[in-house]
Amino acid sequence: MLIATPPRCHRPDERLDLRVSQAGLSESSRSPGVAAHERVMVLLVSRR
């Protein structure tokens, strides 16, 4: 449900990797719902 459509390409994106890792680290200090929402927003922004 988090990912509506599969990614078109599997090219590694350093910026996306960094943002995802930061969102993962924020899970310990924030609620899981907020962290999940941030991850979804990162995915949506990276699709543009």
Summary of the structure (lengths in Angstrom):
residues: 48
radius of gyration: 11.1
end to end distance: 19.2
largest distance: 32.4
contacts: 83
relative contact order: 0.17
helix: 58%
strand: 0%
